[in-house]
């Protein structure tokens, strides 16, 4: 490696070290740098844990934090063992990688990677991926990759807890929560329990945002530590930590008073560590947030951010499902109302509101069908109003209705729940 090349790499690492931040922030920043330098699409740290390769940090598409596979089945294992070199411009031209069937399925065309060493051993790999050819990859890129890999190894060396196996999301509990969640609350509360279980934060809660106000309201909360987030509490969206986190693209903040000291809500509640992911509907609009909060400064494994993003998608799906169900019920109610009006038009006399001939025929058919032979009888009585039609024809419907009102009052007194009245013709009624 030339002196100029060595000097530029040293300057790069010096700048990375000077930036500081949490373990997660430092590693993510280093991944951003290597993606930019190598002109690749994605980069990730894959750590070897208990025989598996676990993605602990990632930037770009193609790979997600939390992905886990048996180590020996991964390209990371081939890179760590030296079977694959640090730069593979085209996977189809590499004898080892060309034999793998998974790379074409993933669309991976070029790969670059180096082993990560900490505590005197290989603990994982730093990998870069792209779906485009890496024909321009060169010695300078290999040097950059090696330097950044050494820097990430230093971070893992300094902070061994970052490599310690974190609490995992219990997939059996998760599947049970989803299966048992017949409504939003039934799904959300078990998810909040899982969030607290894996993050060890004091509180976990689900909030919804009312954009008409705009205001954020805590819908469901689980509090088992020293910090309490009350259910039903509301705050102006402009003052919330969620708004700040989403605006700044910062899902995890471990020192809220220092970073967002202007937040009155955070000050009142005593929040120091804050973790939040958006709940987004099918149009991409934020409709709520899924959050964790703690009263002290606390690191949270990046994989738990990915888990919460998955939980948020489940919540969004449940919200949309319930909204669709409410819309369908409203549609069915509107249809039933319209059908009722149509039935009334078809089966009731418009002047008196009594059943007409068609209506009473339908009623009689039902009554006869439900009649219990030997114990029940059906009777039909007729009422004839003399000279009703001439009055109605001469003086109009308004006067005709007035004439019939005493008659209707009498029949209503006699009318029981299992009886019906109808208008046979202008001046005759039957009951």
TORLO-915486 format. One record per atom (N, C-alpha, C): residue in three letters; x negated, z, y. Coordinates in steps of 0.1 Angstrom, whole numbers, plus 2048, in hexadecimal, padded with zeros to 3 digits. Last residue first. Layout:
N
alaXZY
...
REM end
This chain:
431
unkC338637C3
unkC2986E7C0
unkC2A8737B2
unkC398497D9
unkC3A84E7CC
unkC2F8597CB
unkC4E83C7F3
unkC428437EF
unkC448477E1
unkC5B822808
unkC5C82A7FB
unkC4E8307F8
unkC5C81081C
unkC6381C81E
unkC64824811
unkC497FB815
unkC4A800823
unkC5180E824
unkC3F8057F5
unkC407FB7FF
unkC4480280C
unkC3081B7EA
unkC358107E1
unkC378037EA
unkC1582D7F0
unkC208267F7
unkC2481A7EF
unkC0D84B7DD
unkC0A83D7E2
unkC178387E8
unkBFC8697D4
unkC078627DA
unkC038547DD
unkBF387E7B8
unkBEF8747C2
unkBFC86D7C7
unkBE789C7A9
unkBF18927AC
unkBEC8897B7
unkBD68B17A5
unkBD78A779B
unkBE289D79D
unkBD98C17BC
unkBCC8BA7BA
unkBCD8B07AF
unkBFB8BB7C8
unkBF08C37C3
unkBE48BB7C0
unkC138BA7E1
unkC088B27DB
unkBFD8BB7D6
unkC268C67F0
unkC288C57E2
unkC1D8BF7DA
unkC1A8C4809
unkC1C8D1803
unkC1E8D17F4
unkC1B8A980C
unkC0E8AF80B
unkC0F8BD805
unkC368A480E
unkC2F89F802
unkC218A6800
unkC3A8AF828
unkC418B481C
unkC3A8B080F
unkC2A89E837
unkC278AC837
unkC2E8B382B
unkC36885834
unkC2888782F
unkC2589682E
unkC4E889842
unkC4E886834
unkC4088982D
unkC4588D85C
unkC4B898855
unkC4C896846
unkC38873860
unkC3187F860
unkC3888B859
unkC4885C862
unkC44860855
unkC3D86D854
unkC4C85987D
unkC5785C875
unkC53861867
unkC31853885
unkC3886088A
unkC44863882
unkC2E83A879
unkC26846874
unkC2C853879
unkC4082C88A
unkC4282D87B
unkC3B839875
unkC3482D8A2
unkC408348A1
unkC43836892
unkC1D81D89B
unkC1B82B8A1
unkC2883389F
unkC27804893
unkC2180E889
unkC2081C88E
unkC477FB8A2
unkC397FB8A0
unkC34806897
unkC627F78A5
unkC5B8008AF
unkC4C8018AD
unkC6A7E6891
unkC6F7E489E
unkC667EB8A9
unkC5D7ED879
unkC5C7DF87E
unkC607DD88D
unkC63808877
unkC55804878
unkC547F687E
unkC7F806875
unkC7980E880
unkC6A809882
unkC827F685E
unkC867F186B
unkC807F9877
unkC7580884B
unkC6F7FB84E
unkC747F685C
unkC8681F849
unkC7982084E
unkC73813853
unkCA082183E
unkC9E81A84B
unkC9081C851
unkC9783D82A
unkCA183382E
unkC9E82E83C
unkC7E841815
unkC82844823
unkC8B839828
unkC7D84E7F5
unkC818427FC
unkC8584680A
unkC668577DD
unkC6D85C7E9
unkC7084F7F1
unkC6285D7BA
unkC638537C5
unkC6B85A7D1
unkC4C8697A1
unkC5786B7AA
unkC578627B6
unkC4086C781
unkC4086378D
unkC4C866795
unkC2C88076B
unkC3987D771
unkC3787577E
unkC1E88774D
unkC1C880759
unkC2987C75F
unkC138A473A
unkC1D89973D
unkC1A89374B
unkC028B471F
unkC038B072D
unkC0D8A572E
unkC038B8704
unkC018C470D
unkC038C171C
unkC088A06F8
unkC0E8AC6F2
unkC0C8B86FB
unkBE9891702
unkBF68906FB
unkBFB89D6F6
unkBDA89471F
unkBD989A712
unkBE789A70C
unkBCE87A734
unkBD9882730
unkBD8887722
unkBBB86873B
unkBB787573A
unkBC287F735
unkBCA85073C
unkBBF851732
unkBBA85F730
unkBDC856750
unkBE1854743
unkBD6855738
unkBC9856766
unkBD1862762
unkBD6861754
unkBBF83C766
unkBB6847764
unkBBE85375F
unkBD782E76C
unkBD082B760
unkBC683675C
unkBDE83A785
unkBE783C779
unkBDF83976C
unkBCA830795
unkBCB83E793
unkBD3841787
unkBCF814794
unkBC281978F
unkBC382878C
unkBE88157A0
unkBE7810793
unkBDA81478C
unkBE381E7BA
unkBEA8277B0
unkBE98227A2
unkBD58087C4
unkBCF8157C3
unkBD681E7B9
unkBE87F37C5
unkBDC7F27BD
unkBD57FF7BA
unkBFB7FF7D7
unkBFF7FC7C9
unkBF27FA7C0
unkBE98187E9
unkBF280D7E8
unkBF480A7D9
unkBE783B7F3
unkBE38307E9
unkBED8257EA
unkBEA841817
unkBED844809
unkBE8838800
unkBE683B831
unkBDB84082A
unkBDD84481B
unkBFA82E840
unkBFC83C83C
unkBF0843836
unkBEF815846
unkBF881C84F
unkBF882B84C
unkBE080B831
unkBD980D83E
unkBE1815848
unkBDF818811
unkBE881281B
unkBE2815829
unkBC38117FC
unkBCB81A804
unkBD381380E
unkBB28007EE
unkBBB8087E6
unkBC48117EE
unkBA17F27FF
unkBA87EB7F4
unkBB37F37EE
unkB98805811
unkB9F7F9816
unkBA77F280C
unkB8C8167FF
unkB9781B807
unkB9F80F80C
unkB778067F6
unkB8280A7EC
unkB8E80F7F4
unkB6880480D
unkB6E7F8807
unkB7A7FB7FE
unkB6081E810
unkB6881881A
unkB6F80C815
unkB518217F9
unkB5D8297FB
unkB66823805
unkB3D80F7FE
unkB4680C7F3
unkB528147F4
unkB3081C813
unkB3680F816
unkB4080B80B
unkB28833805
unkB31834811
unkB38827813
unkB168277F3
unkB2282E7EE
unkB2D8307F9
unkB0381E804
unkB0A8147FC
unkB1781B7F7
unkAF983680F
unkAFF82C818
unkB08822810
unkAEF8417F7
unkAFA8487FE
unkB0183E808
unkADB82F7F2
unkAE68307E8
unkAF28377EF
unkACA834808
unkAD0826806
unkADC8277FD
unkAC384E803
unkACB84B810
unkAD183D80E
unkAB584B7EC
unkAC18537EC
unkACA8507F8
unkAA083B7F5
unkAA98357EB
unkAB683D7EB
unkA9384C807
unkA9984080C
unkAA383A802
unkA8B8607F5
unkA958637FF
unkA9B857805
unkA798507E6
unkA858567DF
unkA9085A7E9
unkA6684B7F9
unkA6D83F7F3
unkA7A8457EC
unkA5D8647FE
unkA6385D809
unkA6B851803
unkA5286A7E5
unkA5E8727EA
unkA6586B7F5
unkA3D8577E4
unkA478577DA
unkA5485F7DF
unkA2E8607FA
unkA358537FB
unkA408517F0
unkA268797F0
unkA2E8787FD
unkA3586A7FE
unkA178717DA
unkA238797D8
unkA2C8787E4
unkA028627E6
unkA0B85C7DC
unkA188637DB
unk9F68777F4
unk9FC86C7FB
unkA068647F2
unk9ED8877DF
unk9F788C7E8
unk9FE8817F0
unk9DA8757D4
unk9E687A7CC
unk9F187F7D5
unk9C98737E9
unk9D08677E5
unk9DC86B7DC
unk9BF88E7E9
unk9C78897F5
unk9CF87C7F1
unk9B188F7D2
unk9BD8977D3
unk9C68927DE
unk99C87D7D9
unk9A58797CE
unk9B28817CF
unk99188D7ED
unk9968807F1
unk9A087B7E6
unk9898A27DE
unk9948A47E7
unk9998977EC
unk9748967D0
unk97F89B7C8
unk98B89D7D2
unk9628907E5
unk9688857DD
unk97488A7D5
unk95C8AB7EB
unk9628A27F5
unk9698977EE
unk94F8B27D4
unk95C8B87D7
unk9638B17E2
unk9378A57D6
unk9418A07CC
unk94F8A67CE
unk9288B37E8
unk92F8A67ED
unk9398A17E2
unk92E8D67E8
unk9288CB7E1
unk92F8BE7E5
unk92A8E9805
unk9338E47FB
unk92E8D77F5
unk91C906814
unk91B8F980F
unk9258F5805
unk92891B82E
unk928918820
unk92690A81C
unk92D935844
unk926928842
unk924926833
unk94E944841
unk940944842
unk93A937840
unk96994083C
unk965948848
unk95694A84A
unk97591E835
unk96F92B832
unk96A93383E
unk98C906828
unk98690D834
unk98091B82F
unk9988E5821
unk9938F281C
unk98C8F9828
unk9B48CE820
unk9A88D5826
unk9A48E281E
unk9C28B0826
unk9C08B981C
unk9B38C181F
unk9DA8A383E
unk9CC8A683A
unk9CD8B082F
unk9EF887848
unk9EC895845
unk9DE897842
unk9F186D84D
unk9FD87484D
unk9FB88384B
unk9E085285B
unk9DF860857
unk9EC867858
unk9E683184E
unk9E883B858
unk9E6849853
unk9E581D83B
unk9D9822840
unk9DA82D84B
unk9FC81782F
unk9F980F83A
unk9EC813840
unkA0082B81C
unk9FD81D817
unk9F9814823
unk9F184882B
unk9FB841824
unk9F7833821
unk9D9862824
unk9DC85582B
unk9E784E823
unk9CB87F82D
unk9D587A824
unk9DB86E82B
unk9A8885832
unk9B5881836
unk9BE87D82B
unk9978A482C
unk998896829
unk9A689282D
unk9808BF834
unk98D8B8836
unk98C8A9832
unk9738DE838
unk9738D2830
unk9808CB831
unk95F8F5849
unk96C8EE849
unk96A8E1841
unk954916851
unk95290A849
unk960902847
unk962926864
unk953923865
unk95091685D
unk97E933874
unk97992986B
unk96A92686E
unk98F945881
unk98294A87C
unk97C940872
unk9A794088E
unk9A794287F
unk99A947879
unk99F93D8A8
unk9A99478A5
unk9A994A896
unk98C9288A6
unk9889358AB
unk9929408A7
unk99D91389E
unk992917895
unk98D925899
unk9AD9118B4
unk9B39148A7
unk9A891989E
unk99C9098C8
unk9A29168C9
unk9A891A8BC
unk97E8F98C9
unk98B8F98C1
unk9909078C1
unk9658F88D3
unk9708F78DD
unk97E8F88D6
unk9528F88C0
unk9559058C6
unk9619048D0
unk9498E78AB
unk9558E58B2
unk95A8F28B8
unk92F8F08A3
unk9328E18A4
unk93E8DF8AD
unk92F90B8A3
unk9259048AA
unk9288F68AD
unk946912894
unk9449178A2
unk93A9108AA
unk94090487B
unk94B8FF884
unk949905892
unk92C8FD867
unk92A906872
unk93490187D
unk9308EA854
unk92D8F784F
unk92B90185A
unk9478D084D
unk93F8D7858
unk93D8E5854
unk94F8B283E
unk94B8C083C
unk9438C5848
unk957899848
unk9608A083F
unk95D8AF83D
unk955888863
unk94D89485E
unk95789C855
unk95C874875
unk958871867
unk95087C861
unk96687B88D
unk95887B88C
unk95387787E
unk98287B889
unk97C873894
unk96D871892
unk98488E874
unk987880872
unk98187787C
unk97C8A5882
unk9758A1876
unk977892873
unk98F8A7897
unk9818A689A
unk9798A088E
unk9A78AA887
unk9A589F891
unk99689C894
unk9A18C287A
unk9A38B6873
unk9A18A987C
unk9A08D588D
unk9948D2887
unk9958C4880
unk9B68CF8AA
unk9B48D289C
unk9A68CE897
unk9BF8C88C3
unk9B68D48C2
unk9B28D78B3
unk9CF8B28C0
unk9C38B18C8
unk9BA8BC8C7
unk9E68BC8B3
unk9DC8B48AC
unk9CF8B38B3
unk9EF8DD8B8
unk9EE8D08BE
unk9E38C88B7
unk9FA8EE89A
unk9F08ED8A6
unk9F18DF8AB
unkA0B906886
unkA0A8F988C
unkA008F9898
unkA12915867
unkA0B916874
unkA09907879
unkA1C91384D
unkA25911858
unkA1F911866
unkA0792B83F
unkA1092083D
unkA1991F849
unk9E893684D
unk9F693884A
unk9FE92B848
unk9CA93C83F
unk9D1931846
unk9E0932844
unk9B2955840
unk9C095183C
unk9C5946846
unk994960831
unk99B95883B
unk9A9954837
unk98B96D81B
unk98D975827
unk99396D832
unk99F95E801
unk993964806
unk99696C812
unk9B59507F9
unk9B195A7F0
unk9A49617F4
unk9D093C801
unk9C5944807
unk9C29507FD
unk9DE91D803
unk9DA9277F9
unk9CE92F7FF
unk9FA90C812
unk9EC912813
unk9EA91C808
unkA0D8F181F
unkA0A8FA814
unk9FC900815
unkA0E8E883A
unkA198E8832
unkA188F2826
unkA058EC85B
unkA008EF84D
unkA0D8F1844
unkA078D1871
unkA0D8DD86C
unkA088DF85E
unk9FE8C3890
unk9FA8C5882
unkA008D287D
unkA0C8AC8A7
unkA098B98A3
unkA068BA894
unkA138998C5
unkA0F8998B7
unkA0A8A88B3
unkA2F8928B8
unkA2C89D8C1
unkA2089C8CA
unkA2F87D8A7
unkA3887C8B2
unkA358878BC
unkA1F882892
unkA1987A89C
unkA238798A8
unkA1989C880
unkA25897886
unkA2088F893
unkA088A0862
unkA0689D870
unkA13897875
unkA048BB84B
unkA0A8AE84E
unkA098AD85D
unk9EC8CA834
unk9F38C9841
unk9F98BC843
unk9E38E181C
unk9E78D381E
unk9EF8D382B
unk9C68F5815
unk9D38F381A
unk9D68E481C
unk9B391180B
unk9B590380A
unk9C490080E
unk99A92A813
unk9A8925814
unk9A8916811
unk98093180D
unk98A93B80D
unk99893680C
unk96F91D7F4
unk972920801
unk97E92A801
unk9679147DB
unk9659227DE
unk9679257EC
unk96B8FA7D1
unk9638FC7DE
unk95F90A7E0
unk9798FD7B9
unk96C8F67B9
unk9648F87C6
unk98F90E7C0
unk9879117B4
unk97A90A7B5
unk99B9027D6
unk99490F7D8
unk98B9127CC
unk9A48EB7C9
unk99B8EA7D4
unk9938F77D6
unk9B68F57B6
unk9AA8EF7B2
unk99F8ED7BD
unk9CA8FF7C8
unk9C29097BF
unk9B59027BA
unk9D28E77D2
unk9CC8F17DB
unk9C48FB7D3
unk9DE8DD7BC
unk9D38D67C1
unk9CB8DF7CB
unk9F48EE7B8
unk9E98EE7AE
unk9DD8E77B3
unkA028E77D1
unk9FD8F47CE
unk9F28F57C3
unkA0A8CB7CE
unkA008D07D8
unk9FA8DD7D5
unkA1E8C87BB
unkA118C27B9
unkA068C87C2
unkA338D77C5
unkA2F8D97B7
unkA218D37B4
unkA368CC7DE
unkA318DA7DD
unkA2C8DC7CF
unkA408B27D8
unkA338B47DF
unkA2D8C27DD
unkA4C8B37B6
unkA4E8B17C4
unkA408B47CB
unkA438B579C
unkA4F8AD79E
unkA528AB7AD
unkA278B978E
unkA2B8B979C
unkA378B079E
unkA1E8B7775
unkA288C2777
unkA2D8C1785
unkA0A8A4776
unkA168A276D
unkA218AB771
unk9F88AF788
unk9FF8A278C
unkA0B8A0783
unk9F08C577A
unk9F68C7787
unk9FE8BA78B
unk9E58BA763
unk9F18C2762
unk9F88C476F
unk9CF8AD76E
unk9DA8A5768
unk9E68AD766
unk9C18C4778
unk9C68BA781
unk9D18B177B
unk9BC8D2760
unk9C48D876A
unk9CA8CE774
unk9AB8BF755
unk9B78C374E
unk9C18C9757
unk9968BD766
unk99F8B2765
unk9AC8B575E
unk98A8D377C
unk9908D376F
unk99A8C876E
unk96E8CA78E
unk97D8CA78E
unk9828CA780
unk9538E178B
unk9598D4789
unk9688D578A
unk93A8F179E
unk9478F2797
unk94E8E5796
unk91A8E179A
unk9258E77A1
unk9318E9799
unk8FA8E778E
unk9078E178B
unk9138E8792
unk8E28E47A8
unk8E98EC79E
unk8F78E679B
unk8D88D67BC
unk8D88CF7AF
unk8DE8D77A4
unk8DA8E77D1
unk8E18DA7D2
unk8E18D37C5
unk8C98FC7CB
unk8D88FE7C8
unk8E08F17CA
unk8B08F37D3
unk8B48F27C4
unk8C38F47C2
unk8A48E87EC
unk8B18EE7EA
unk8B68EC7DC
unk88B8DE7EA
unk88D8E97F3
unk89A8F07F1
unk88F8C97D7
unk8868D47D4
unk8888E07DD
unk8A18B97E5
unk8A58BF7D8
unk89C8CB7D4
unk88F8B17F9
unk89C8B97FC
unk8A18C07F0
unk87C8A37EB
unk8788AF7F2
unk8848B87F5
unk88B88E7E2
unk8868977D8
unk8828A47DE
unk88F8817FA
unk89A8877F3
unk8968917E9
unk8748797FE
unk87A882808
unk886888801
unk8708677E8
unk8688737E9
unk86E87D7F3
unk8838537F0
unk88585B7E3
unk87C8687E3
unk87784A807
unk883851808
unk8868597FB
unk86083E7FB
unk85E849805
unk86B851806
unk86A82B7E9
unk8628367E4
unk8618427EE
unk87781B7FC
unk87F8217F1
unk87782D7EC
unk86181180A
unk86C819811
unk874821807
unk8548037F6
unk84D80F7FD
unk858818804
unk8667EF7F0
unk8627F97E6
unk85C8057EC
unk8667E2809
unk8727E9804
unk86F7F37FA
unk84C7D8809
unk8507E1813
unk85C7E980F
unk84D7C67F4
unk8457D27F2
unk8497DC7FD
unk8707BB7F3
unk8627B97F3
unk85B7C67F2
unk88D7A77F1
unk8877B47EF
unk8787B27ED
unk89A78E7F3
unk8907917FE
unk88A79F7FC
unk8AC78C7DE
unk8A07847DE
unk8957887E8
unk8C279A7D4
unk8B87A17DC
unk8AB79A7DC
unk8E378D7D4
unk8D578C7D0
unk8CC7947D9
unk8FE7A57D7
unk8F77997DB
unk8E97997D5
unk9077BD7D1
unk90D7B27CA
unk9087A57CE
unk8F07D87CE
unk8F77CE7D6
unk8FD7C47CD
unk8E27FA7D1
unk8EA7EF7CA
unk8EF7E57D3
unk8C98127CB
unk8D08097D4
unk8D67FE7CD
unk8C28347C1
unk8C58267BE
unk8CC81F7CA
unk8AE84D7B7
unk8B48477C3
unk8B68397C0
unk8B486379B
unk8AF8577A1
unk8B68547AE
unk8A888278C
unk8B287878F
unk8AC86B794
unk894893787
unk8A1899788
unk8AC88F78A
unk875896779
unk87F88C77D
unk88D89277C
unk8638B3784
unk8698AA77A
unk8728A0780
unk85A8C6796
unk8508C178C
unk8568B8782
unk86E8CA7A9
unk86A8D579F
unk8628D0794
unk8778A87A8
unk8788B57AF
unk8758C07A4
unk87A8867AD
unk8738917A7
unk87489D7AF
unk88C8697A5
unk88B8747AE
unk8848807A7
unk8818477A0
unk88585479B
unk88485E7A6
unk89182B7B2
unk8858337AE
unk88A8417A9
unk89F80A7B5
unk8A08187B3
unk89381F7AF
unk8B67EF7BA
unk8A97F57BD
unk8AA8047BB
unk8C67D27B0
unk8C47E07AF
unk8B67E47B3
unk8DE7B77B2
unk8D07BD7B5
unk8D17CC7B5
unk8F87B37A8
unk8EE7A87A8
unk8E07AD7AA
unk9157BF799
unk9087C379F
unk8FD7B879D
unk92F7BE790
unk92B7B479A
unk91D7B77A0
unk9377CC77B
unk9377D3788
unk9337CA793
unk9347B9767
unk9417BE76A
unk9427C5777
unk9187B6767
unk9207AB76C
unk92E7B076F
unk9127D175D
unk90E7CD76B
unk9167C1770
unk91A7D5743
unk9227DB74D
unk91E7D675B
unk90A7C9730
unk9167C3733
unk91E7C873E
unk8E77C4730
unk8F27CD732
unk8FF7C5736
unk8D37B172F
unk8D97B4723
unk8E57BE724
unk8C97B1748
unk8D17A6744
unk8D87A8737
unk8B87C7749
unk8C57C874F
unk8CE7BD74B
unk8A17BE73B
unk8A87CA737
unk8B77CA73C
unk8997A7749
unk89C7A673A
unk8A47B2735
unk8A779A766
unk89F7A5760
unk8A37A7751
unk8B7787770
unk8A978376D
unk8A178E767
unk8CE794776
unk8CF78976C
unk8C1785767
unk8C87A378C
unk8CA7AA77F
unk8CA7A0774
unk8B279C7A4
unk8BD79679D
unk8BE79C78F
unk89F7AF7AF
unk8A67A67B8
unk8B279F7B1
unk8977CD7A9
unk89D7C37A1
unk8A57BA7A9
unk87E7E57AD
unk8867DA7B4
unk88A7CF7AA
unk8737F779C
unk87A7FC7A8
unk8827F17AF
unk87A7ED779
unk8727F0785
unk87A7F4791
unk8847FD75C
unk8887F4766
unk8807F8772
unk87781174D
unk87B804746
unk87F7F9750
unk872829759
unk86981E75C
unk86C811754
unk88483D757
unk87B83C74C
unk87183174E
unk89383A76E
unk88B84676D
unk881845762
unk89F821768
unk896822774
unk88D82E772
unk8AF828753
unk8A581E751
unk89B81E75C
unk8C083B75F
unk8B783F754
unk8AC835752
unk8CE82B770
unk8C5836775
unk8BB83A76B
unk8DE81C760
unk8D2815766
unk8C882076B
unk8EA82F744
unk8EA82B752
unk8DD824756
unk8EB83C72C
unk8F382F72D
unk8F182973B
unk8DE85472E
unk8D7849727
unk8DF83C728
unk8F186473B
unk8E5860742
unk8DF85373B
unk91485F73B
unk908863733
unk8FB85D738
unk92086275C
unk91E85B750
unk913861748
unk934866779
unk92B86D76F
unk92C864762
unk93B86879C
unk93A860790
unk930866786
unk9378787B2
unk93E87E7A7
unk93E87579A
unk93A85E7CA
unk93586C7C7
unk93E8717BC
unk93A83C7BF
unk9408487C6
unk93A8557C1
unk93181A7C6
unk92F8277BE
unk9358327C6
unk93A8047D5
unk9358027C8
unk93380F7C0
unk93180B7F8
unk93B8097ED
unk9338087E0
unk91F82580A
unk923818807
unk92D8177FC
unk90D8417FB
unk91283A807
unk91682B803
unk90C8607EA
unk90D8527EA
unk91284D7F8
unk90387A7D4
unk9048757E2
unk9048667E1
unk90687E7B8
unk9088897C1
unk9098867D0
unk90F87179A
unk90D86D7A8
unk9108787B2
unk8FF87B77D
unk90987E786
unk906879794
unk8F887475D
unk8F487076A
unk900872773
unk8F388D743
unk8FB88474A
unk8F5880758
unk8E58A2737
unk8E6895730
unk8EE88B737
unk8E68B674B
unk8EC8B873E
unk8EE8AB737
unk8E189F764
unk8E58AD762
unk8EC8AE754
unk8D088D77B
unk8D188F76D
unk8D589D76A
unk8DF87D798
unk8D7888792
unk8DA889783
unk8DC8637AD
unk8E28667A0
unk8D987179A
unk8E485A7CD
unk8DC8637C5
unk8E38667B8
unk8E88387D9
unk8ED8457D4
unk8E284D7CE
unk8F481D7EE
unk8E98257E8
unk8EF8327E4
unk8FE7FB7F4
unk9018097F1
unk8F48107EC
unk8F47E27FC
unk9027E67FF
unk9057F57FE
unk8D57DC80D
unk8DD7DD801
unk8EB7E2806
unk8BE7DA81E
unk8C97D081F
unk8D27D0813
unk8AB7ED81F
unk8AA7E3814
unk8B57D9814
unk8B27FB836
unk8A57F6835
unk8A47EB82A
unk8CD804831
unk8CA7FB83C
unk8BC7F483B
unk8C881481B
unk8D180981A
unk8CF7FF825
unk8B7827826
unk8B281E81B
unk8BB812819
unk8C8834838
unk8BC82E83D
unk8B7823832
unk8DC83F828
unk8E0835833
unk8D382D837
unk8CD85181A
unk8D3846813
unk8D783B81D
unk8C686382F
unk8BC85C828
unk8C1850820
unk8E086D834
unk8D986683E
unk8CE85E838
unk8E587A81C
unk8EE86F820
unk8E786782B
unk8D288F81D
unk8D1885813
unk8D9878816
unk8DB89D834
unk8CD897833
unk8CC88C829
unk8F58A582D
unk8F389C838
unk8E5896838
unk8F08B5816
unk8F88A9815
unk8F68A0821
unk8E08CA822
unk8DB8C2817
unk8E38B5816
unk8E58C8847
unk8E78CE839
unk8E18C582F
unk8CA8C285F
unk8D88C285A
unk8D98C884C
unk8AF8AC86A
unk8B58B9865
unk8C38B7860
unk89F89A877
unk8AD89A87A
unk8B48A6875
unk88589C86E
unk8888A287B
unk8978A287E
unk88588D856
unk88489C856
unk8888A2863
unk888873861
unk893879858
unk892888858
unk87087186E
unk87C870876
unk88887686E
unk85E872858
unk85D87C863
unk86A87C86B
unk86685B84B
unk868868845
unk86887384F
unk85C84885D
unk86A848859
unk86E856854
unk84184D85E
unk84984F86A
unk857850867
unk83A846844
unk838853848
unk841856854
unk83F82A845
unk84783283C
unk846841840
unk82C822857
unk83A82085A
unk843829852
unk814829848
unk817830855
unk82682E859
unk815818833
unk815826830
unk81982E83D
unk813800840
unk81F802838
unk820811836
unk7F980284B
unk805800854
unk81280484D
unk7E9805834
unk7EA81083D
unk7F680F846
unk7FA7F7816
unk7F17F6822
unk7F380282B
unk7F88007F4
unk800800800
unk7F780080C
REM end
